[in-house]
Amino acid sequence: VTRDWQPIDNDPKDGEYRLVDYTYDPSGQGQLTVEGRVNQAVGSNIASTRLTVGIPIGAPSSKSGVPALWLSEPSGNTFGTTYQFKGNIVINNCTLPASDPSDTNLADPQQFQRIAILLPFPNITFPITPKSIPTDQLWDQVLPLGPGDARDLNTGRYVYEVNDANALIRSTTDPPSRIQIADGAEVDLIINGNIDLSGNASINEKGSPSQLRIIGDTTTSVRLNGTGFVKALIFAKEATGSITNGYEDPDSKSKEGYFKGSLWLKNWTNTGTGSNPVLADAVGSFEDYDITDITLPAYPLRAILGGVGTWTRQQVSP
């Protein structure tokens, strides 16, 4: 960290700033002192001011944000140079790979990180027997289905299992299909096949990502491609994932990912190009997805910053 003067923008006449000091109290309070000045370029009538602010800082916890992508294998991954994730990318390894992924795969390297950590995936277990449903009760339906559905009383989630290996496979020739989650409901969907969505197929498009967890213990491929939308936590620890194109919300000025939530997979591979480089947006915390057994604060996320609690202006020596 440098304490040298830095220009506010490209024109020194607009002023400069510098870091003077930063301290952290283990009780959870950071104290930052910065100094600014103007007219330094002309060498006379230099005006300076110094400000000290107190910032509450919380340790990472189950309230910490989920990564956009979490991979269990550090090698064999292909990210390309044009695709990005709006969230952290976590690799289960001692060190980060030399190239894939790189900072170019982060939508904002100042906000998001590539993280290497030797931490296995948390377990997602079910204390109840899931309700087995056929594929035709999945698509173009609203979950939960109704009385008699299995519900985990610990999490409040409805738990379904679909044994059809093709349950989550949709092609561009299929008519538009939707899987919807009712307002306020949370669902776990256990699948026994691959995920391959093309065309206009969408899952939980209008809900919150934390309302749906898709678990595929035998899933080996997760492929998203088309103009649909998926909002969920996808946990397929033996799967290779790819997203061929991002999705641009016509009501939004910013490009968004085709996928919102969190992807927990084995490997990642991307080829080709798309009109939208943003593939996936991380949404929600571990707690939102009812993941509470993760070892924290071993998960190395940035600390949780609160709003500025105090600030004082200090005298600057001429």
Sequence and secondary structure as in RCSB ss.txt:
>XXXX:A:sequence
VTRDWQPIDNDPKDGEYRLVDYTYDPSGQGQLTVEGRVNQAVGSNIASTRLTVGIPIGAPSSKSGVPALWLSEPS
GNTFGTTYQFKGNIVINNCTLPASDPSDTNLADPQQFQRIAILLPFPNITFPITPKSIPTDQLWDQVLPLGPGDA
RDLNTGRYVYEVNDANALIRSTTDPPSRIQIADGAEVDLIINGNIDLSGNASINEKGSPSQLRIIGDTTTSVRLN
GTGFVKALIFAKEATGSITNGYEDPDSKSKEGYFKGSLWLKNWTNTGTGSNPVLADAVGSFEDYDITDITLPAYP
LRAILGGVGTWTRQQVSP
>XXXX:A:secstr
   S EESSS GGG EEEEEEEEEETTTEEEEEEEEEESTTTTSS EEEEEEEEEEEE   TTSB  SEEES SS
S B  SS EEES EEESSSS  SSSS GGGBS TTT  EEE          SS  EE  GGGTTTEEES STT  
B TTT  EEEEE  TTTEEE TTS   EEEE TT  EEEEESS EEE TT EESTTS GGGEEEE TT  EEEE 
SS  EEEEEEEEEEEEEE   B  TT SS B SEEEEEEEEEEB  S  S  EEEEE SBTTTTT   S TTTS 
   EE    EEEEE    
